[in-house]
């Protein structure tokens, strides 16, 4: 039971860390899909 609780805590911490990392790498749509010939 102790190892299960540790695994759940680790999964929650890893998910929170991944959400922080992904939030910093996201770009707005006008930056991500804009080229020199596209007007948004």
PQR file of N, CA, C, O and H, with PARSE charges and radii, in Angstrom:
ATOM      1  N   UNK A   1       0.824  -1.196   0.000 -0.4000 1.5000
ATOM      2  CA  UNK A   1       0.000   0.000   0.000 -0.0000 2.0000
ATOM      3  C   UNK A   1       0.867   1.259   0.000  0.5500 1.7000
ATOM      4  O   UNK A   1       0.519   2.270  -0.610 -0.5500 1.4000
ATOM      5  N   UNK A   2       1.999   1.176   0.694 -0.4000 1.5000
ATOM      6  CA  UNK A   2       2.892   2.323   0.757 -0.0000 2.0000
ATOM      7  C   UNK A   2       3.479   2.628  -0.619  0.5500 1.7000
ATOM      8  O   UNK A   2       3.592   3.793  -1.002 -0.5500 1.4000
ATOM      9  H   UNK A   2       2.282   0.355   1.189  0.4000 1.0000
ATOM     10  N   UNK A   3       3.849   1.598  -1.357 -0.4000 1.5000
ATOM     11  CA  UNK A   3       4.412   1.828  -2.692 -0.0000 2.0000
ATOM     12  C   UNK A   3       3.359   2.391  -3.649  0.5500 1.7000
ATOM     13  O   UNK A   3       3.686   3.180  -4.536 -0.5500 1.4000
ATOM     14  H   UNK A   3       3.757   0.652  -1.046  0.4000 1.0000
ATOM     15  N   UNK A   4       2.101   1.990  -3.474 -0.4000 1.5000
ATOM     16  CA  UNK A   4       1.028   2.544  -4.311 -0.0000 2.0000
ATOM     17  C   UNK A   4       0.840   4.033  -4.034  0.5500 1.7000
ATOM     18  O   UNK A   4       0.657   4.818  -4.964 -0.5500 1.4000
ATOM     19  H   UNK A   4       1.835   1.350  -2.754  0.4000 1.0000
ATOM     20  N   UNK A   5       0.883   4.417  -2.782 -0.4000 1.5000
ATOM     21  CA  UNK A   5       0.738   5.830  -2.427 -0.0000 2.0000
ATOM     22  C   UNK A   5       1.898   6.644  -2.985  0.5500 1.7000
ATOM     23  O   UNK A   5       1.700   7.766  -3.451 -0.5500 1.4000
ATOM     24  H   UNK A   5       1.031   3.779  -2.026  0.4000 1.0000
ATOM     25  N   UNK A   6       3.094   6.094  -2.943 -0.4000 1.5000
ATOM     26  CA  UNK A   6       4.255   6.784  -3.510 -0.0000 2.0000
ATOM     27  C   UNK A   6       4.108   6.914  -5.015  0.5500 1.7000
ATOM     28  O   UNK A   6       4.441   7.957  -5.579 -0.5500 1.4000
ATOM     29  H   UNK A   6       3.255   5.183  -2.565  0.4000 1.0000
ATOM     30  N   UNK A   7       3.617   5.879  -5.674 -0.4000 1.5000
ATOM     31  CA  UNK A   7       3.424   5.926  -7.126 -0.0000 2.0000
ATOM     32  C   UNK A   7       2.369   6.954  -7.514  0.5500 1.7000
ATOM     33  O   UNK A   7       2.540   7.666  -8.503 -0.5500 1.4000
ATOM     34  H   UNK A   7       3.346   5.032  -5.217  0.4000 1.0000
ATOM     35  N   UNK A   8       1.285   7.043  -6.755 -0.4000 1.5000
ATOM     36  CA  UNK A   8       0.242   8.031  -7.040 -0.0000 2.0000
ATOM     37  C   UNK A   8       0.780   9.444  -6.833  0.5500 1.7000
ATOM     38  O   UNK A   8       0.506  10.337  -7.635 -0.5500 1.4000
ATOM     39  H   UNK A   8       1.147   6.464  -5.951  0.4000 1.0000
ATOM     40  N   UNK A   9       1.539   9.649  -5.772 -0.4000 1.5000
ATOM     41  CA  UNK A   9       2.120  10.967  -5.520 -0.0000 2.0000
ATOM     42  C   UNK A   9       3.102  11.342  -6.621  0.5500 1.7000
ATOM     43  O   UNK A   9       3.118  12.488  -7.069 -0.5500 1.4000
ATOM     44  H   UNK A   9       1.762   8.924  -5.120  0.4000 1.0000
ATOM     45  N   UNK A  10       3.916  10.394  -7.060 -0.4000 1.5000
ATOM     46  CA  UNK A  10       4.866  10.667  -8.139 -0.0000 2.0000
ATOM     47  C   UNK A  10       4.139  10.984  -9.436  0.5500 1.7000
ATOM     48  O   UNK A  10       4.551  11.883 -10.169 -0.5500 1.4000
ATOM     49  H   UNK A  10       3.902   9.463  -6.696  0.4000 1.0000
ATOM     50  N   UNK A  11       3.064  10.261  -9.730 -0.4000 1.5000
ATOM     51  CA  UNK A  11       2.299  10.523 -10.953 -0.0000 2.0000
ATOM     52  C   UNK A  11       1.682  11.915 -10.917  0.5500 1.7000
ATOM     53  O   UNK A  11       1.664  12.608 -11.934 -0.5500 1.4000
ATOM     54  H   UNK A  11       2.730   9.531  -9.134  0.4000 1.0000
ATOM     55  N   UNK A  12       1.182  12.328  -9.773 -0.4000 1.5000
ATOM     56  CA  UNK A  12       0.591  13.662  -9.656 -0.0000 2.0000
ATOM     57  C   UNK A  12       1.650  14.746  -9.823  0.5500 1.7000
ATOM     58  O   UNK A  12       1.410  15.748 -10.497 -0.5500 1.4000
ATOM     59  H   UNK A  12       1.197  11.766  -8.947  0.4000 1.0000
ATOM     60  N   UNK A  13       2.804  14.557  -9.224 -0.4000 1.5000
ATOM     61  CA  UNK A  13       3.888  15.540  -9.345 -0.0000 2.0000
ATOM     62  C   UNK A  13       4.400  15.589 -10.777  0.5500 1.7000
ATOM     63  O   UNK A  13       4.670  16.671 -11.299 -0.5500 1.4000
ATOM     64  H   UNK A  13       2.999  13.743  -8.676  0.4000 1.0000
ATOM     65  N   UNK A  14       4.539  14.431 -11.420 -0.4000 1.5000
ATOM     66  CA  UNK A  14       5.005  14.397 -12.805 -0.0000 2.0000
ATOM     67  C   UNK A  14       4.000  15.055 -13.745  0.5500 1.7000
ATOM     68  O   UNK A  14       4.396  15.756 -14.676 -0.5500 1.4000
ATOM     69  H   UNK A  14       4.320  13.552 -10.996  0.4000 1.0000
ATOM     70  N   UNK A  15       2.715  14.841 -13.515 -0.4000 1.5000
ATOM     71  CA  UNK A  15       1.693  15.467 -14.359 -0.0000 2.0000
ATOM     72  C   UNK A  15       1.693  16.978 -14.179  0.5500 1.7000
ATOM     73  O   UNK A  15       1.551  17.717 -15.154 -0.5500 1.4000
ATOM     74  H   UNK A  15       2.393  14.272 -12.759  0.4000 1.0000
ATOM     75  N   UNK A  16       1.848  17.441 -12.958 -0.4000 1.5000
ATOM     76  CA  UNK A  16       1.900  18.883 -12.713 -0.0000 2.0000
ATOM     77  C   UNK A  16       3.135  19.499 -13.364  0.5500 1.7000
ATOM     78  O   UNK A  16       3.052  20.572 -13.962 -0.5500 1.4000
ATOM     79  H   UNK A  16       1.963  16.841 -12.166  0.4000 1.0000
ATOM     80  N   UNK A  17       4.267  18.834 -13.253 -0.4000 1.5000
ATOM     81  CA  UNK A  17       5.486  19.334 -13.886 -0.0000 2.0000
ATOM     82  C   UNK A  17       5.375  19.353 -15.395  0.5500 1.7000
ATOM     83  O   UNK A  17       5.834  20.296 -16.039 -0.5500 1.4000
ATOM     84  H   UNK A  17       4.335  17.962 -12.767  0.4000 1.0000
ATOM     85  N   UNK A  18       4.774  18.326 -15.968 -0.4000 1.5000
ATOM     86  CA  UNK A  18       4.591  18.292 -17.421 -0.0000 2.0000
ATOM     87  C   UNK A  18       3.661  19.399 -17.880  0.5500 1.7000
ATOM     88  O   UNK A  18       3.877  19.985 -18.941 -0.5500 1.4000
ATOM     89  H   UNK A  18       4.401  17.559 -15.445  0.4000 1.0000
ATOM     90  N   UNK A  19       2.634  19.694 -17.103 -0.4000 1.5000
ATOM     91  CA  UNK A  19       1.727  20.779 -17.498 -0.0000 2.0000
ATOM     92  C   UNK A  19       2.436  22.125 -17.458  0.5500 1.7000
ATOM     93  O   UNK A  19       2.166  22.986 -18.296 -0.5500 1.4000
ATOM     94  H   UNK A  19       2.459  19.218 -16.242  0.4000 1.0000
ATOM     95  N   UNK A  20       3.327  22.322 -16.511 -0.4000 1.5000
ATOM     96  CA  UNK A  20       4.087  23.574 -16.461 -0.0000 2.0000
ATOM     97  C   UNK A  20       5.024  23.692 -17.656  0.5500 1.7000
ATOM     98  O   UNK A  20       5.143  24.762 -18.255 -0.5500 1.4000
ATOM     99  H   UNK A  20       3.547  21.623 -15.830  0.4000 1.0000
ATOM    100  N   UNK A  21       5.690  22.591 -18.003 -0.4000 1.5000
ATOM    101  CA  UNK A  21       6.613  22.607 -19.139 -0.0000 2.0000
ATOM    102  C   UNK A  21       5.854  22.854 -20.432  0.5500 1.7000
ATOM    103  O   UNK A  21       6.279  23.669 -21.250 -0.5500 1.4000
ATOM    104  H   UNK A  21       5.593  21.722 -17.517  0.4000 1.0000
ATOM    105  N   UNK A  22       4.750  22.171 -20.626 -0.4000 1.5000
ATOM    106  CA  UNK A  22       3.991  22.341 -21.861 -0.0000 2.0000
ATOM    107  C   UNK A  22       3.371  23.729 -21.954  0.5500 1.7000
ATOM    108  O   UNK A  22       3.218  24.257 -23.055 -0.5500 1.4000
ATOM    109  H   UNK A  22       4.404  21.509 -19.960  0.4000 1.0000
ATOM    110  N   UNK A  23       3.018  24.319 -20.844 -0.4000 1.5000
ATOM    111  CA  UNK A  23       2.442  25.661 -20.866 -0.0000 2.0000
ATOM    112  C   UNK A  23       3.470  26.692 -21.310  0.5500 1.7000
ATOM    113  O   UNK A  23       3.116  27.698 -21.924 -0.5500 1.4000
ATOM    114  H   UNK A  23       3.142  23.889 -19.950  0.4000 1.0000
ATOM    115  N   UNK A  24       4.742  26.449 -21.004 -0.4000 1.5000
ATOM    116  CA  UNK A  24       5.768  27.413 -21.411 -0.0000 2.0000
ATOM    117  C   UNK A  24       6.169  27.226 -22.866  0.5500 1.7000
ATOM    118  O   UNK A  24       6.678  28.167 -23.476 -0.5500 1.4000
ATOM    119  H   UNK A  24       5.030  25.631 -20.505  0.4000 1.0000
ATOM    120  N   UNK A  25       5.960  26.055 -23.442 -0.4000 1.5000
ATOM    121  CA  UNK A  25       6.353  25.807 -24.826 -0.0000 2.0000
ATOM    122  C   UNK A  25       5.253  26.116 -25.829  0.5500 1.7000
ATOM    123  O   UNK A  25       5.504  26.101 -27.034 -0.5500 1.4000
ATOM    124  H   UNK A  25       5.546  25.291 -22.947  0.4000 1.0000
ATOM    125  N   UNK A  26       4.055  26.394 -25.370 -0.4000 1.5000
ATOM    126  CA  UNK A  26       2.970  26.686 -26.297 -0.0000 2.0000
ATOM    127  C   UNK A  26       3.162  28.058 -26.922  0.5500 1.7000
ATOM    128  O   UNK A  26       3.640  28.993 -26.280 -0.5500 1.4000
ATOM    129  H   UNK A  26       3.851  26.406 -24.391  0.4000 1.0000
ATOM    130  N   UNK A  27       2.779  28.155 -28.187 -0.4000 1.5000
ATOM    131  CA  UNK A  27       2.840  29.428 -28.898 -0.0000 2.0000
ATOM    132  C   UNK A  27       1.435  29.805 -29.336  0.5500 1.7000
ATOM    133  O   UNK A  27       0.617  28.926 -29.606 -0.5500 1.4000
ATOM    134  H   UNK A  27       2.391  27.395 -28.708  0.4000 1.0000
ATOM    135  N   UNK A  28       1.144  31.092 -29.413 -0.4000 1.5000
ATOM    136  CA  UNK A  28      -0.173  31.509 -29.906 -0.0000 2.0000
ATOM    137  C   UNK A  28      -0.362  31.087 -31.359  0.5500 1.7000
ATOM    138  O   UNK A  28       0.611  30.866 -32.079 -0.5500 1.4000
ATOM    139  H   UNK A  28       1.809  31.806 -29.194  0.4000 1.0000
ATOM    140  N   UNK A  29      -1.601  30.980 -31.779 -0.4000 1.5000
ATOM    141  CA  UNK A  29      -1.895  30.480 -33.119 -0.0000 2.0000
ATOM    142  C   UNK A  29      -1.357  31.413 -34.193  0.5500 1.7000
ATOM    143  O   UNK A  29      -0.949  30.951 -35.259 -0.5500 1.4000
ATOM    144  H   UNK A  29      -2.392  31.160 -31.193  0.4000 1.0000
ATOM    145  N   UNK A  30      -1.348  32.718 -33.934 -0.4000 1.5000
ATOM    146  CA  UNK A  30      -0.849  33.629 -34.961 -0.0000 2.0000
ATOM    147  C   UNK A  30       0.661  33.523 -35.135  0.5500 1.7000
ATOM    148  O   UNK A  30       1.185  33.899 -36.184 -0.5500 1.4000
ATOM    149  H   UNK A  30      -1.680  33.093 -33.069  0.4000 1.0000
ATOM    150  N   UNK A  31       1.362  33.025 -34.139 -0.4000 1.5000
ATOM    151  CA  UNK A  31       2.803  32.812 -34.265 -0.0000 2.0000
ATOM    152  C   UNK A  31       3.087  31.431 -34.835  0.5500 1.7000
ATOM    153  O   UNK A  31       3.979  31.278 -35.669 -0.5500 1.4000
ATOM    154  H   UNK A  31       0.937  32.720 -33.287  0.4000 1.0000
ATOM    155  N   UNK A  32       2.342  30.427 -34.398 -0.4000 1.5000
ATOM    156  CA  UNK A  32       2.628  29.051 -34.785 -0.0000 2.0000
ATOM    157  C   UNK A  32       2.306  28.777 -36.244  0.5500 1.7000
ATOM    158  O   UNK A  32       3.033  28.030 -36.899 -0.5500 1.4000
ATOM    159  H   UNK A  32       1.617  30.551 -33.720  0.4000 1.0000
ATOM    160  N   UNK A  33       1.228  29.363 -36.773 -0.4000 1.5000
ATOM    161  CA  UNK A  33       0.777  29.019 -38.112 -0.0000 2.0000
ATOM    162  C   UNK A  33       0.912  30.167 -39.104  0.5500 1.7000
ATOM    163  O   UNK A  33       0.344  30.105 -40.194 -0.5500 1.4000
ATOM    164  H   UNK A  33       0.637  29.970 -36.240  0.4000 1.0000
ATOM    165  N   UNK A  34       1.641  31.195 -38.753 -0.4000 1.5000
ATOM    166  CA  UNK A  34       1.772  32.343 -39.655 -0.0000 2.0000
ATOM    167  C   UNK A  34       3.063  32.247 -40.464  0.5500 1.7000
ATOM    168  O   UNK A  34       4.131  31.964 -39.921 -0.5500 1.4000
ATOM    169  H   UNK A  34       2.103  31.245 -37.868  0.4000 1.0000
ATOM    170  N   UNK A  35       2.947  32.486 -41.757 -0.4000 1.5000
ATOM    171  CA  UNK A  35       4.113  32.616 -42.623 -0.0000 2.0000
ATOM    172  C   UNK A  35       4.069  33.999 -43.247  0.5500 1.7000
ATOM    173  O   UNK A  35       3.194  34.802 -42.927 -0.5500 1.4000
ATOM    174  H   UNK A  35       2.080  32.716 -42.197  0.4000 1.0000
ATOM    175  N   UNK A  36       4.997  34.273 -44.123 -0.4000 1.5000
ATOM    176  CA  UNK A  36       5.049  35.612 -44.701 -0.0000 2.0000
ATOM    177  C   UNK A  36       3.862  35.893 -45.615  0.5500 1.7000
ATOM    178  O   UNK A  36       3.540  37.057 -45.852 -0.5500 1.4000
ATOM    179  H   UNK A  36       5.708  33.620 -44.383  0.4000 1.0000
ATOM    180  N   UNK A  37       3.202  34.857 -46.136 -0.4000 1.5000
ATOM    181  CA  UNK A  37       2.090  35.076 -47.061 -0.0000 2.0000
ATOM    182  C   UNK A  37       0.716  34.886 -46.415  0.5500 1.7000
ATOM    183  O   UNK A  37      -0.293  34.880 -47.120 -0.5500 1.4000
ATOM    184  H   UNK A  37       3.463  33.911 -45.943  0.4000 1.0000
ATOM    185  N   UNK A  38       0.657  34.732 -45.106 -0.4000 1.5000
ATOM    186  CA  UNK A  38      -0.609  34.490 -44.410 -0.0000 2.0000
ATOM    187  C   UNK A  38      -0.963  35.714 -43.586  0.5500 1.7000
ATOM    188  O   UNK A  38      -0.126  36.264 -42.870 -0.5500 1.4000
ATOM    189  H   UNK A  38       1.477  34.737 -44.533  0.4000 1.0000
ATOM    190  N   UNK A  39      -2.217  36.133 -43.697 -0.4000 1.5000
ATOM    191  CA  UNK A  39      -2.711  37.230 -42.866 -0.0000 2.0000
ATOM    192  C   UNK A  39      -3.767  36.678 -41.922  0.5500 1.7000
ATOM    193  O   UNK A  39      -4.735  36.056 -42.359 -0.5500 1.4000
ATOM    194  H   UNK A  39      -2.898  35.687 -44.279  0.4000 1.0000
ATOM    195  N   UNK A  40      -3.584  36.902 -40.652 -0.4000 1.5000
ATOM    196  CA  UNK A  40      -4.559  36.445 -39.657 -0.0000 2.0000
ATOM    197  C   UNK A  40      -5.232  37.632 -39.025  0.5500 1.7000
ATOM    198  O   UNK A  40      -6.090  37.466 -38.158 -0.5500 1.4000
ATOM    199  H   UNK A  40      -2.797  37.408 -40.297  0.4000 1.0000
TER
END
